[in-house]
Amino acid sequence: ERAKSKASEFTKKDEYVVGDISKEVVRRAWNGEYDFNDMILLLKVLAAFGFTTFSPVANVLPVKMLLEMYDVSLEVEVGGRLVRFLAEALDKRFKEALVGDANYQLGDVTKKKIVGFMGKNVEEGDTYEFGDFSKAVKEKLDAKEQQKQGSSSSSSDGGVIDVKHVVEPIMDIELAKDLDKFDKQWKKQNNIEEV
Protein backbone atom coordinates (compact mmCIF):
# COMPACT_ATOMS: atom_id res chain seq x y z
CA GLU A 1 0.00 0.00 0.00
CA ARG A 2 2.85 2.38 0.85
CA ALA A 3 4.52 1.65 -2.50
CA LYS A 4 1.29 2.46 -4.34
CA SER A 5 1.05 5.70 -2.41
CA LYS A 6 4.63 6.64 -3.32
CA ALA A 7 4.03 5.71 -6.97
CA SER A 8 0.89 7.85 -7.07
CA GLU A 9 2.77 10.71 -5.45
CA PHE A 10 5.61 10.40 -7.98
CA THR A 11 3.31 10.20 -11.02
CA LYS A 12 0.73 12.65 -9.63
CA LYS A 13 -2.02 10.17 -10.48
CA ASP A 14 -4.72 8.88 -8.16
CA GLU A 15 -4.46 5.31 -9.38
CA TYR A 16 -1.18 3.59 -10.28
CA VAL A 17 -1.08 1.55 -13.50
CA VAL A 18 1.92 -0.56 -14.49
CA GLY A 19 4.20 1.57 -16.64
CA ASP A 20 3.22 4.89 -15.07
CA ILE A 21 6.56 5.31 -13.30
CA SER A 22 8.53 4.61 -16.47
CA LYS A 23 6.42 7.07 -18.44
CA GLU A 24 6.88 9.71 -15.75
CA VAL A 25 10.65 9.15 -15.65
CA VAL A 26 10.86 9.58 -19.43
CA ARG A 27 8.57 12.63 -19.37
CA ARG A 28 10.61 14.34 -16.66
CA ALA A 29 13.88 13.47 -18.37
CA TRP A 30 12.91 14.97 -21.72
CA ASN A 31 11.40 18.04 -20.08
CA GLY A 32 14.41 18.59 -17.85
CA GLU A 33 12.25 18.23 -14.73
CA TYR A 34 14.68 16.31 -12.55
CA ASP A 35 17.37 17.09 -10.05
CA PHE A 36 20.10 15.33 -8.11
CA ASN A 37 17.59 13.83 -5.63
CA ASP A 38 15.49 12.41 -8.47
CA MET A 39 18.55 10.71 -9.89
CA ILE A 40 19.43 9.26 -6.49
CA LEU A 41 15.87 7.91 -6.20
CA LEU A 42 16.04 6.41 -9.68
CA LEU A 43 19.39 4.79 -8.89
CA LYS A 44 17.91 3.29 -5.71
CA VAL A 45 14.91 1.97 -7.64
CA LEU A 46 17.26 0.43 -10.22
CA ALA A 47 19.29 -1.25 -7.50
CA ALA A 48 16.14 -2.57 -5.82
CA PHE A 49 14.20 -3.81 -8.85
CA GLY A 50 16.96 -4.78 -11.22
CA PHE A 51 18.40 -3.30 -14.33
CA THR A 52 16.73 -5.43 -16.98
CA THR A 53 13.36 -3.88 -16.16
CA PHE A 54 14.89 -0.44 -16.72
CA SER A 55 16.64 -1.24 -20.00
CA PRO A 56 13.72 -0.24 -22.28
CA VAL A 57 13.44 3.06 -20.40
CA ALA A 58 17.18 3.69 -20.65
CA ASN A 59 16.92 3.24 -24.41
CA VAL A 60 14.74 6.36 -24.69
CA LEU A 61 16.27 8.59 -22.01
CA PRO A 62 18.38 11.54 -23.12
CA VAL A 63 22.07 10.61 -23.27
CA LYS A 64 22.74 13.71 -21.17
CA MET A 65 20.66 12.26 -18.32
CA LEU A 66 22.33 8.85 -18.62
CA LEU A 67 25.74 10.50 -18.38
CA GLU A 68 24.59 12.58 -15.40
CA MET A 69 23.31 9.41 -13.74
CA TYR A 70 26.68 7.81 -14.40
CA ASP A 71 28.44 10.76 -12.72
CA VAL A 72 26.00 10.68 -9.77
CA SER A 73 26.42 6.93 -9.37
CA LEU A 74 30.17 7.45 -9.08
CA GLU A 75 29.72 10.30 -6.64
CA VAL A 76 27.48 8.33 -4.29
CA GLU A 77 29.49 5.14 -4.86
CA VAL A 78 26.68 2.83 -5.91
CA GLY A 79 27.56 -0.71 -6.90
CA GLY A 80 29.68 -1.49 -9.89
CA ARG A 81 26.84 -3.45 -11.48
CA LEU A 82 24.73 -0.29 -11.80
CA VAL A 83 27.65 1.73 -13.15
CA ARG A 84 28.28 -1.00 -15.71
CA PHE A 85 24.59 -1.03 -16.68
CA LEU A 86 24.68 2.74 -17.26
CA ALA A 87 27.90 2.34 -19.24
CA GLU A 88 26.22 -0.27 -21.49
CA ALA A 89 23.23 2.04 -22.05
CA LEU A 90 25.63 4.87 -22.90
CA ASP A 91 27.61 2.62 -25.24
CA LYS A 92 24.45 1.93 -27.24
CA ARG A 93 23.78 5.64 -27.59
CA PHE A 94 27.43 6.58 -28.24
CA LYS A 95 27.48 4.10 -31.09
CA GLU A 96 24.92 6.31 -32.82
CA ALA A 97 26.37 9.58 -31.56
CA LEU A 98 29.97 8.90 -32.54
CA VAL A 99 29.72 6.73 -35.64
CA GLY A 100 26.07 6.85 -36.69
CA ASP A 101 24.07 9.19 -38.88
CA ALA A 102 26.17 12.31 -39.62
CA ASN A 103 23.03 14.46 -39.31
CA TYR A 104 22.92 13.94 -35.57
CA GLN A 105 26.40 13.11 -34.38
CA LEU A 106 28.06 14.83 -31.45
CA GLY A 107 30.29 17.85 -32.00
CA ASP A 108 34.08 17.55 -32.25
CA VAL A 109 34.81 18.87 -28.75
CA THR A 110 32.33 16.47 -27.18
CA LYS A 111 33.63 13.54 -29.23
CA LYS A 112 37.15 14.38 -28.12
CA LYS A 113 36.12 14.50 -24.44
CA ILE A 114 34.11 11.24 -24.52
CA VAL A 115 36.66 9.33 -26.59
CA GLY A 116 39.39 10.75 -24.31
CA PHE A 117 37.56 9.33 -21.29
CA MET A 118 37.92 5.96 -22.98
CA GLY A 119 41.70 6.40 -23.09
CA LYS A 120 41.80 7.24 -26.77
CA ASN A 121 42.99 10.30 -28.66
CA VAL A 122 40.92 11.56 -31.60
CA GLU A 123 43.81 13.75 -32.81
CA GLU A 124 45.96 10.63 -33.18
CA GLY A 125 43.27 8.94 -35.26
CA ASP A 126 41.74 6.83 -32.49
CA THR A 127 38.08 6.08 -33.05
CA TYR A 128 35.22 4.80 -30.96
CA GLU A 129 34.19 1.18 -31.28
CA PHE A 130 31.05 -0.25 -29.74
CA GLY A 131 31.80 -1.31 -26.17
CA ASP A 132 34.68 1.12 -25.61
CA PHE A 133 32.78 3.13 -22.99
CA SER A 134 31.82 0.01 -21.02
CA LYS A 135 35.38 -1.28 -21.24
CA ALA A 136 36.78 2.06 -19.98
CA VAL A 137 34.30 2.08 -17.09
CA LYS A 138 35.25 -1.48 -16.13
CA GLU A 139 38.94 -0.56 -16.16
CA LYS A 140 38.28 2.54 -14.04
CA LEU A 141 36.16 0.57 -11.55
CA ASP A 142 38.84 -2.11 -11.31
CA ALA A 143 41.51 0.57 -10.76
CA LYS A 144 39.33 2.20 -8.10
CA GLU A 145 38.91 -1.14 -6.35
CA GLN A 146 42.66 -1.75 -6.45
CA GLN A 147 43.22 1.72 -5.04
CA LYS A 148 40.71 1.06 -2.22
CA GLN A 149 42.38 -2.23 -1.35
CA GLY A 150 45.76 -0.53 -1.28
CA SER A 151 47.22 -3.06 -3.65
CA SER A 152 49.85 -2.11 -6.17
CA SER A 153 48.14 -0.55 -9.13
CA SER A 154 49.95 -2.07 -12.03
CA SER A 155 48.68 -3.00 -15.42
CA SER A 156 49.28 -6.26 -17.24
CA ASP A 157 52.16 -4.71 -19.17
CA GLY A 158 53.96 -3.79 -15.94
CA GLY A 159 53.11 -0.09 -16.17
CA VAL A 160 51.28 1.83 -13.47
CA ILE A 161 47.54 2.41 -13.89
CA ASP A 162 46.66 6.10 -13.67
CA VAL A 163 44.03 6.17 -10.95
CA LYS A 164 44.07 9.95 -10.75
CA HIS A 165 40.87 10.29 -12.78
CA VAL A 166 39.18 7.05 -11.79
CA VAL A 167 36.01 8.63 -10.45
CA GLU A 168 36.23 12.07 -11.96
CA PRO A 169 32.87 13.10 -13.43
CA ILE A 170 32.69 13.47 -17.18
CA MET A 171 29.94 16.10 -17.43
CA ASP A 172 30.75 19.78 -17.78
CA ILE A 173 28.78 22.77 -19.13
CA GLU A 174 30.13 22.53 -22.68
CA LEU A 175 29.45 18.81 -22.85
CA ALA A 176 25.94 19.29 -21.41
CA LYS A 177 25.07 21.85 -24.11
CA ASP A 178 26.30 19.61 -26.91
CA LEU A 179 24.44 16.60 -25.45
CA ASP A 180 21.23 18.67 -25.23
CA LYS A 181 21.57 19.47 -28.93
CA PHE A 182 22.30 15.83 -29.79
CA ASP A 183 19.39 14.58 -27.65
CA LYS A 184 16.92 16.92 -29.37
CA GLN A 185 18.07 15.72 -32.79
CA TRP A 186 18.02 12.08 -31.67
CA LYS A 187 14.51 12.47 -30.24
CA LYS A 188 13.25 13.94 -33.53
CA GLN A 189 15.05 11.31 -35.64
CA ASN A 190 13.63 8.46 -33.55
CA ASN A 191 10.09 9.84 -33.35
CA ILE A 192 10.03 9.95 -29.57
CA GLU A 193 6.59 11.24 -28.64
CA GLU A 194 6.28 14.63 -27.05
CA VAL A 195 5.90 14.06 -23.35
N, C-alpha and C positions, 0 to 999 in steps of 0.2 A: 504493500500500500504506500509506503514511504517513497519507494522508487517511482511509482506512478505519479505521485505528487511532485517529485523533483522533475520528472520528465515533462509534466504539464507546465510547471513553472518555467522550465528552460524553453519550451516551444511556444509558450503563451497560448496554449489550447486547453480547453476544459477536459477533453477526453483524449488520451494517448492512443495512437494507432501505430502499429509497427512501421518503422520507416520515418516517423516524424522527426526523430532526433537527427538522423542523417540528413534529411532535407533541411532542417534548421541550421545544421553545421555548414552545409554547402551555401545556403542563403547568406548566412553571416559572413562567411569567408569571402564570397564574391562582392558583397556590399561593404567590406572592410569594417564590419561591426563586431570586432573581437579585440581582446586585449590579452595581456600576459596571463591573467587569471583564467581566462577562457581556454588558453592553450594548455595550462597546467591541468585543468579539468579534463580536457580532451585526452591528454596523455595518460591521466589516471584511468579514464574509461577504457582506453586502448589496452592498458596493462591488465585491467580487470576482466575484460570480455574477449580479449584476443585480437590479434591483428588481421586475421583472415576475414573477419566480419567487417573490418574497416577498409579493406583493400578497394572495393568498388567506389567508396567515398573518396579515398585518396586519389583515385584516377581522375576525378573531376575537380579537385581542389586547386586553387591557384598555386603555382610553383613557389611563389613568394611566401605563401603561408607554410607550405611544406618545409621550406628552408628555414623559416622562422621557428617552426616547431622543432626542427633539427637542432638549431642553436639553443632553444630553451631546454630541450632534453639533455643537452650537454651541460648547461648551466645548473640544472637541478639534479644532475647525475642519475637519471633514470637508467634502467637496465640496458645492457648492450643489445639485447634482442629488439627493443623498441627503436633504438638508434639505427640498427641494421635495417629494420622494416622501413623507416623513413628514408634511408639511403637508397633502398631498392625502388621505392616510389619515385624518388628524385631521379634515379638513373633512367627510369622509363620516360620521364618528362625531358631530361637532358638529352636523351637520344634524339628527340624531335627538335629541341631547342638548339642543339649544337651541330647536328648533321642532317636535320630534316629539311622541310620545305623552306627555301630561301626567303619566302615572303614573310615568314614569322620566326626567324632565328633571332637569337640574342645578339646584342651589340658586341663589338670587338673588345671593349674594356671588360664587360661582364664575362665574355668567353675566356678572356685571359685570366681573370680572377678565379673562375670556377675550375678551369683546367689546371691552373696553378695550385689550387687546393689539392688536386689529385696528384701533385708532384710532377707535373709536366710543364713544358714551356712552349707556348704557341709560337714565340719568335724563333725558336729553334726547329720549328716544323712539327712539333708534337701535336697529335690530334686526339680527340676523345673517341673512345670505343665503348660500346655498351658494357656496363658493369664497372667502369673505371671509378665512378663515385663510390659505389659500394665497397670496392676493393680498398680505396683510400681510407674510407671510414673504418673498415676492419683493421687496417694497419695502424691507424691512429688509436683505436680502442685498445689494440694489443699493446702498443707502446705505452699508453696510459696505465694499463694494468701492470706492465713491467715496472713502470716508474713508481706506482703505488707499493708494489711488493719490494721495492728497493733492490731489485736484481740488476745485474749489469745490462744495460740497454744496448745490445749489439745486434747487428743485422746478420743475416746468413753469410754475407760476404766478408764479415769481420769488421765492417765499419760501424760507427756509432749511429744509432737512430736519433734523429733530431726530434726530441720530445718537447721542444720549446713551444710549438704551436699545436700541440695535441688537441687541446680543447678550446682553442681560440675560435670565437664565432666567425662565421663567414659573412654575414649580412652587414652591409653598411648603406648609407643613404644613396650613393650612386647605384649600387647594385639593386636596391629596392626599387628605384625609379625605373631602371631598365626591365626588371622583372614584372613590374606593373604593366608596362607597355607590352611585353611579351604575352603576359596572361590575358590581356584584353584581346590581342590578336588571336591567341590560341582559342579563347572562348568563342569568338566569332567563327573561326575556321571549323571548330568542332560542334557548332550549333548547340552550345550549352544554353538552355532556356534561361531567360531573364528571371531572376529570383528576387 
